Amino acid sequence: RCAGRVEVFYENQWGTVCDDHWDMEDAGVVCRQLGCGTALSIPGTGHFRAGTGPIWLDDVNCTGTEVALSYCRTKGWGKNNCHHGEDAGVVCSGGFHAAPLMPSVDSSSRPTAIHAHPAELRLVNGPHRCSGRVEVMHDHQWGTVCDDDWSFPDASVVCRQLGCG
């Protein structure tokens, strides 16, 4: 899913981005970097759960043409006057794509790997092909998907990806 709190990986640690001066140009760079289309909105403070760990970027100022968030002007890595209640978020036009790129857009408390191609999904133990438990292919093995914070929009993405409406 291409919506959630924006996190970046720096010095071997995931951290958040402060929403001070966060705008559609900044969000657009994130969406494009992730292969998630264009930015549709930048939900207000508190829309996505607060992150943990370092706040890596603050006062992000992208022109909108950068290929990655790391090319945008900022206060510098780790320099901020923020708290996690100010973590930036984004809603992109594209769906969830299945090798990690940075940053990660995450709507849970842990970073999500975003991949270049859609993850292979299937539904099992249901009465027909469009019903059942969600499984995802990872490292050539099928695994289940945890239902913590699972929502109707998540299910809708699975249904669309499987051609089930």
Phi and psi in degrees as GROMACS dihedral restraints (atoms count N, CA, C in turn):
[ dihedral_restraints ]
;  ai    aj    ak    al  type     phi  dphi    fc
    3     4     5     6     1  -100.1    20    10
    4     5     6     7     1    62.3    20    10
    6     7     8     9     1  -157.0    20    10
    7     8     9    10     1   140.9    20    10
    9    10    11    12     1   150.0    20    10
   10    11    12    13     1  -167.4    20    10
   12    13    14    15     1   -73.4    20    10
   13    14    15    16     1   139.5    20    10
   15    16    17    18     1   -86.9    20    10
   16    17    18    19     1   127.5    20    10
   18    19    20    21     1  -129.2    20    10
   19    20    21    22     1   149.4    20    10
   21    22    23    24     1  -126.0    20    10
   22    23    24    25     1   151.8    20    10
   24    25    26    27     1  -104.6    20    10
   25    26    27    28     1   118.9    20    10
   27    28    29    30     1  -145.6    20    10
   28    29    30    31     1   138.0    20    10
   30    31    32    33     1    49.4    20    10
   31    32    33    34     1    45.5    20    10
   33    34    35    36     1    60.8    20    10
   34    35    36    37     1    28.1    20    10
   36    37    38    39     1  -146.3    20    10
   37    38    39    40     1   137.3    20    10
   39    40    41    42     1   -78.0    20    10
   40    41    42    43     1   141.1    20    10
   42    43    44    45     1  -149.8    20    10
   43    44    45    46     1   170.0    20    10
   45    46    47    48     1   -97.1    20    10
   46    47    48    49     1   175.9    20    10
   48    49    50    51     1  -120.4    20    10
   49    50    51    52     1   129.8    20    10
   51    52    53    54     1   -74.0    20    10
   52    53    54    55     1   146.6    20    10
   54    55    56    57     1   -88.3    20    10
   55    56    57    58     1     7.6    20    10
   57    58    59    60     1   -58.7    20    10
   58    59    60    61     1   121.8    20    10
   60    61    62    63     1    63.7    20    10
   61    62    63    64     1    14.0    20    10
   63    64    65    66     1   -66.9    20    10
   64    65    66    67     1   128.1    20    10
   66    67    68    69     1  -139.4    20    10
   67    68    69    70     1  -176.6    20    10
   69    70    71    72     1   -65.3    20    10
   70    71    72    73     1   -29.3    20    10
   72    73    74    75     1   -65.7    20    10
   73    74    75    76     1   -44.5    20    10
   75    76    77    78     1   -61.1    20    10
   76    77    78    79     1   -48.2    20    10
   78    79    80    81     1   -62.0    20    10
   79    80    81    82     1   -37.8    20    10
   81    82    83    84     1   -62.1    20    10
   82    83    84    85     1   -38.4    20    10
   84    85    86    87     1   -63.9    20    10
   85    86    87    88     1   -43.1    20    10
   87    88    89    90     1   -61.7    20    10
   88    89    90    91     1   -49.3    20    10
   90    91    92    93     1   -59.8    20    10
   91    92    93    94     1   -44.9    20    10
   93    94    95    96     1   -65.0    20    10
   94    95    96    97     1   -42.5    20    10
   96    97    98    99     1   -60.6    20    10
   97    98    99   100     1   -34.9    20    10
   99   100   101   102     1   -86.1    20    10
  100   101   102   103     1    -4.4    20    10
  102   103   104   105     1    71.9    20    10
  103   104   105   106     1    31.0    20    10
  105   106   107   108     1  -108.9    20    10
  106   107   108   109     1    23.0    20    10
  108   109   110   111     1    81.5    20    10
  109   110   111   112     1  -140.6    20    10
  111   112   113   114     1  -108.8    20    10
  112   113   114   115     1   162.6    20    10
  114   115   116   117     1   -76.8    20    10
  115   116   117   118     1   129.2    20    10
  117   118   119   120     1   -95.5    20    10
  118   119   120   121     1   -37.8    20    10
  120   121   122   123     1  -161.0    20    10
  121   122   123   124     1   163.9    20    10
  123   124   125   126     1  -124.4    20    10
  124   125   126   127     1    89.6    20    10
  126   127   128   129     1   -55.1    20    10
  127   128   129   130     1   148.1    20    10
  129   130   131   132     1   -66.1    20    10
  130   131   132   133     1   170.0    20    10
  132   133   134   135     1   -50.7    20    10
  133   134   135   136     1   133.3    20    10
  135   136   137   138     1    87.4    20    10
  136   137   138   139     1    -5.3    20    10
  138   139   140   141     1   -64.1    20    10
  139   140   141   142     1   -43.3    20    10
  141   142   143   144     1  -104.1    20    10
  142   143   144   145     1   152.5    20    10
  144   145   146   147     1   -57.5    20    10
  145   146   147   148     1   148.0    20    10
  147   148   149   150     1   -65.5    20    10
  148   149   150   151     1   142.8    20    10
  150   151   152   153     1   -82.9    20    10
  151   152   153   154     1  -175.3    20    10
  153   154   155   156     1  -134.1    20    10
  154   155   156   157     1   171.8    20    10
  156   157   158   159     1    80.7    20    10
  157   158   159   160     1  -162.0    20    10
  159   160   161   162     1   -69.9    20    10
  160   161   162   163     1   153.6    20    10
  162   163   164   165     1  -100.6    20    10
  163   164   165   166     1   104.3    20    10
  165   166   167   168     1   -78.3    20    10
  166   167   168   169     1   -37.2    20    10
  168   169   170   171     1  -129.1    20    10
  169   170   171   172     1   145.4    20    10
  171   172   173   174     1  -143.6    20    10
  172   173   174   175     1   155.6    20    10
  174   175   176   177     1    52.0    20    10
  175   176   177   178     1    45.5    20    10
  177   178   179   180     1   -64.0    20    10
  178   179   180   181     1   133.7    20    10
  180   181   182   183     1  -138.5    20    10
  181   182   183   184     1    87.5    20    10
  183   184   185   186     1   -90.8    20    10
  184   185   186   187     1   150.3    20    10
  186   187   188   189     1   -83.6    20    10
  187   188   189   190     1   -19.8    20    10
  189   190   191   192     1   104.5    20    10
  190   191   192   193     1    -8.5    20    10
  192   193   194   195     1  -104.0    20    10
  193   194   195   196     1    -5.2    20    10
  195   196   197   198     1   -66.4    20    10
  196   197   198   199     1   149.6    20    10
  198   199   200   201     1   -85.7    20    10
  199   200   201   202     1   -14.0    20    10
  201   202   203   204     1  -154.0    20    10
  202   203   204   205     1   152.4    20    10
  204   205   206   207     1   -58.9    20    10
  205   206   207   208     1   -32.1    20    10
  207   208   209   210     1   -66.2    20    10
  208   209   210   211     1   -14.0    20    10
  210   211   212   213     1   -88.5    20    10
  211   212   213   214     1    -7.8    20    10
  213   214   215   216     1   -82.3    20    10
  214   215   216   217     1   154.7    20    10
  216   217   218   219     1   -69.5    20    10
  217   218   219   220     1   138.6    20    10
  219   220   221   222     1  -146.6    20    10
  220   221   222   223     1  -179.8    20    10
  222   223   224   225     1   -72.3    20    10
  223   224   225   226     1   -17.3    20    10
  225   226   227   228     1   116.8    20    10
  226   227   228   229     1   156.5    20    10
  228   229   230   231     1   -60.5    20    10
  229   230   231   232     1   123.3    20    10
  231   232   233   234     1    81.7    20    10
  232   233   234   235     1    -2.7    20    10
  234   235   236   237     1   -96.3    20    10
  235   236   237   238     1   116.3    20    10
  237   238   239   240     1  -158.2    20    10
  238   239   240   241     1   165.7    20    10
  240   241   242   243     1  -127.8    20    10
  241   242   243   244     1    47.4    20    10
  243   244   245   246     1  -123.6    20    10
  244   245   246   247     1   169.3    20    10
  246   247   248   249     1  -129.6    20    10
  247   248   249   250     1   168.0    20    10
  249   250   251   252     1   -66.2    20    10
  250   251   252   253     1   -13.0    20    10
  252   253   254   255     1   -69.5    20    10
  253   254   255   256     1    -9.7    20    10
  255   256   257   258     1  -108.7    20    10
  256   257   258   259     1    19.7    20    10
  258   259   260   261     1   -65.5    20    10
  259   260   261   262     1   134.0    20    10
  261   262   263   264     1   -73.9    20    10
  262   263   264   265     1   147.6    20    10
  264   265   266   267     1  -134.3    20    10
  265   266   267   268     1   167.7    20    10
  267   268   269   270     1  -153.1    20    10
  268   269   270   271     1   147.8    20    10
  270   271   272   273     1  -121.4    20    10
  271   272   273   274     1   119.6    20    10
  273   274   275   276     1  -102.5    20    10
  274   275   276   277     1   162.4    20    10
  276   277   278   279     1   -76.3    20    10
  277   278   279   280     1   -24.0    20    10
  279   280   281   282     1   -86.0    20    10
  280   281   282   283     1   169.2    20    10
  282   283   284   285     1   -89.3    20    10
  283   284   285   286     1  -177.9    20    10
  285   286   287   288     1   -71.1    20    10
  286   287   288   289     1   133.3    20    10
  288   289   290   291     1  -109.1    20    10
  289   290   291   292     1   150.6    20    10
  297   298   299   300     1   -50.7    20    10
  298   299   300   301     1   143.2    20    10
  300   301   302   303     1  -118.5    20    10
  301   302   303   304     1   160.3    20    10
  303   304   305   306     1  -114.8    20    10
  304   305   306   307     1   145.1    20    10
  306   307   308   309     1   -80.5    20    10
  307   308   309   310     1   179.3    20    10
  309   310   311   312     1  -110.5    20    10
  310   311   312   313     1   138.9    20    10
  312   313   314   315     1   -98.7    20    10
  313   314   315   316     1   124.8    20    10
  315   316   317   318     1  -136.3    20    10
  316   317   318   319     1   134.7    20    10
  318   319   320   321     1  -108.0    20    10
  319   320   321   322     1     5.2    20    10
  321   322   323   324     1  -113.8    20    10
  322   323   324   325     1  -166.0    20    10
  324   325   326   327     1   -89.1    20    10
  325   326   327   328     1    -4.2    20    10
  327   328   329   330     1  -123.7    20    10
  328   329   330   331     1   144.2    20    10
  330   331   332   333     1   -60.7    20    10
  331   332   333   334     1   148.8    20    10
  333   334   335   336     1  -111.4    20    10
  334   335   336   337     1   135.7    20    10
  336   337   338   339     1   -76.6    20    10
  337   338   339   340     1   132.6    20    10
  339   340   341   342     1  -108.6    20    10
  340   341   342   343     1   130.1    20    10
  342   343   344   345     1  -115.6    20    10
  343   344   345   346     1   165.2    20    10
  345   346   347   348     1   -73.3    20    10
  346   347   348   349     1   -26.2    20    10
  348   349   350   351     1  -124.5    20    10
  349   350   351   352     1   153.2    20    10
  351   352   353   354     1   -59.8    20    10
  352   353   354   355     1   140.4    20    10
  354   355   356   357     1   -68.5    20    10
  355   356   357   358     1   145.3    20    10
  357   358   359   360     1   -77.2    20    10
  358   359   360   361     1   127.2    20    10
  360   361   362   363     1  -120.4    20    10
  361   362   363   364     1   157.8    20    10
  363   364   365   366     1  -152.7    20    10
  364   365   366   367     1   159.7    20    10
  366   367   368   369     1  -113.1    20    10
  367   368   369   370     1   132.3    20    10
  369   370   371   372     1  -126.4    20    10
  370   371   372   373     1   156.1    20    10
  372   373   374   375     1    62.3    20    10
  373   374   375   376     1    26.2    20    10
  375   376   377   378     1  -104.6    20    10
  376   377   378   379     1   170.5    20    10
  378   379   380   381     1   -71.7    20    10
  379   380   381   382     1   -18.8    20    10
  381   382   383   384     1  -153.1    20    10
  382   383   384   385     1   176.1    20    10
  384   385   386   387     1   -64.5    20    10
  385   386   387   388     1   -18.5    20    10
  387   388   389   390     1  -104.1    20    10
  388   389   390   391     1    26.8    20    10
  390   391   392   393     1  -149.4    20    10
  391   392   393   394     1   140.6    20    10
  393   394   395   396     1   142.1    20    10
  394   395   396   397     1  -173.9    20    10
  396   397   398   399     1   -75.8    20    10
  397   398   399   400     1   136.5    20    10
  399   400   401   402     1   -79.1    20    10
  400   401   402   403     1   130.9    20    10
  402   403   404   405     1  -128.9    20    10
  403   404   405   406     1   150.5    20    10
  405   406   407   408     1  -128.7    20    10
  406   407   408   409     1   142.2    20    10
  408   409   410   411     1   -83.9    20    10
  409   410   411   412     1   125.5    20    10
  411   412   413   414     1  -142.2    20    10
  412   413   414   415     1   126.9    20    10
  414   415   416   417     1    50.9    20    10
  415   416   417   418     1    45.2    20    10
  417   418   419   420     1    63.7    20    10
  418   419   420   421     1    27.0    20    10
  420   421   422   423     1  -141.3    20    10
  421   422   423   424     1   138.2    20    10
  423   424   425   426     1   -79.6    20    10
  424   425   426   427     1   137.8    20    10
  426   427   428   429     1  -140.5    20    10
  427   428   429   430     1   162.5    20    10
  429   430   431   432     1   -86.1    20    10
  430   431   432   433     1   168.1    20    10
  432   433   434   435     1  -113.4    20    10
  433   434   435   436     1   125.9    20    10
  435   436   437   438     1   -64.3    20    10
  436   437   438   439     1   141.9    20    10
  438   439   440   441     1   -92.7    20    10
  439   440   441   442     1     7.9    20    10
  441   442   443   444     1   -59.5    20    10
  442   443   444   445     1   124.9    20    10
  444   445   446   447     1    63.2    20    10
  445   446   447   448     1    15.8    20    10
  447   448   449   450     1   -65.0    20    10
  448   449   450   451     1   136.0    20    10
  450   451   452   453     1  -135.4    20    10
  451   452   453   454     1   170.3    20    10
  453   454   455   456     1   -57.7    20    10
  454   455   456   457     1   -43.1    20    10
  456   457   458   459     1   -59.4    20    10
  457   458   459   460     1   -36.3    20    10
  459   460   461   462     1   -62.0    20    10
  460   461   462   463     1   -47.0    20    10
  462   463   464   465     1   -62.0    20    10
  463   464   465   466     1   -37.4    20    10
  465   466   467   468     1   -63.2    20    10
  466   467   468   469     1   -38.7    20    10
  468   469   470   471     1   -63.1    20    10
  469   470   471   472     1   -44.3    20    10
  471   472   473   474     1   -60.4    20    10
  472   473   474   475     1   -46.9    20    10
  474   475   476   477     1   -60.1    20    10
  475   476   477   478     1   -44.9    20    10
  477   478   479   480     1   -62.4    20    10
  478   479   480   481     1   -44.4    20    10
  480   481   482   483     1   -63.3    20    10
  481   482   483   484     1   -32.1    20    10
  483   484   485   486     1   -90.6    20    10
  484   485   486   487     1     2.0    20    10
  486   487   488   489     1    71.1    20    10
  487   488   489   490     1    31.2    20    10
  489   490   491   492     1  -106.8    20    10
  490   491   492   493     1    17.2    20    10
